[in-house]
Amino acid sequence: MIKALDRAAIDLTCPIGQGVLALLRGIAQAERQRIVKRANEGRAIAKAKGVPFGPKPKLTRHQRAEALKRLEAGESCRAIGRTMGVHHGTIARPGA
């Protein structure tokens, strides 16, 4: 049952109550679709402007280049990560 503060309870088991509930569901679904549409449009505009998505990189370009050199030299991911202050998975991940 839905109970409004200024009215008697609305019985959702009767046909009128079920109709009201169906109407409210339809309105909520339409609003949700509008929200999703606006969000997708906003993302598309941001992407076209070149706004970066996702988390900020943990390492700068210079640090990534240095880590790659050290990896090629045979140093372990854990040792590199420890000195650069990041998790060893960040060093091991391709493109990090």
C-alpha positions in Angstrom: 0.0 0.0 0.0 1.1 3.5 -0.7 0.1 6.0 1.9 0.0 9.7 1.1 0.2 12.1 4.1 -2.8 14.1 3.1 -5.0 11.3 1.8 -6.2 7.8 2.6 -4.1 4.9 1.6 -4.1 3.9 -2.1 -4.9 0.2 -2.5 -2.7 -1.3 -5.2 -4.6 -4.5 -5.3 -7.7 -3.0 -6.9 -7.8 -2.2 -10.7 -7.6 1.6 -10.1 -4.6 1.3 -7.8 -2.9 -1.0 -10.4 -3.6 1.5 -13.1 -2.1 4.3 -11.0 0.9 2.2 -10.4 1.3 1.4 -14.1 1.0 5.1 -14.9 3.7 5.9 -12.4 5.9 3.1 -13.8 5.5 4.5 -17.3 6.4 8.0 -16.2 9.5 6.8 -14.4 10.7 4.7 -17.3 10.3 7.6 -19.7 12.3 9.9 -17.4 15.0 7.3 -17.0 15.3 7.1 -20.8 15.6 10.9 -21.1 18.3 10.9 -18.4 20.3 8.1 -20.2 19.9 10.0 -23.6 21.2 13.2 -22.1 24.1 11.5 -20.4 25.1 9.7 -23.6 24.9 13.0 -25.5 27.1 14.7 -22.9 29.7 11.9 -23.1 29.8 12.1 -26.9 30.3 15.9 -26.7 33.1 15.5 -24.1 34.8 12.8 -26.2 34.6 15.0 -29.3 36.4 17.8 -27.3 39.1 15.3 -26.3 38.3 15.1 -22.6 40.1 12.1 -21.1 38.0 9.4 -19.6 39.0 7.1 -16.8 41.4 7.4 -13.9 44.4 9.6 -14.1 47.6 7.8 -15.0 49.8 6.8 -12.1 53.0 7.4 -14.0 54.1 10.3 -16.2 55.4 9.6 -19.7 59.0 10.0 -18.5 58.4 7.5 -15.7 56.8 5.0 -18.1 59.8 5.3 -20.4 62.2 4.8 -17.5 60.2 1.8 -16.2 60.3 0.2 -19.7 64.1 0.7 -19.9 64.5 -0.9 -16.4 62.3 -3.8 -17.4 64.3 -4.4 -20.6 67.5 -4.3 -18.4 66.0 -7.2 -16.4 64.9 -5.5 -13.3 61.8 -6.9 -11.6 58.4 -5.2 -11.7 58.3 -5.3 -7.9 61.6 -3.4 -7.6 60.6 -0.8 -10.2 57.2 -0.3 -8.6 58.7 0.0 -5.1 61.1 2.8 -6.2 58.4 4.6 -8.2 55.8 4.4 -5.5 53.2 2.3 -7.4 52.0 -1.3 -7.3 54.0 -3.8 -9.3 50.9 -4.5 -11.4 51.0 -1.0 -12.7 54.5 -1.6 -14.0 53.6 -5.1 -15.5 50.4 -3.8 -17.2 50.9 -3.2 -20.9 50.5 0.4 -21.9 50.9 1.6 -18.3 
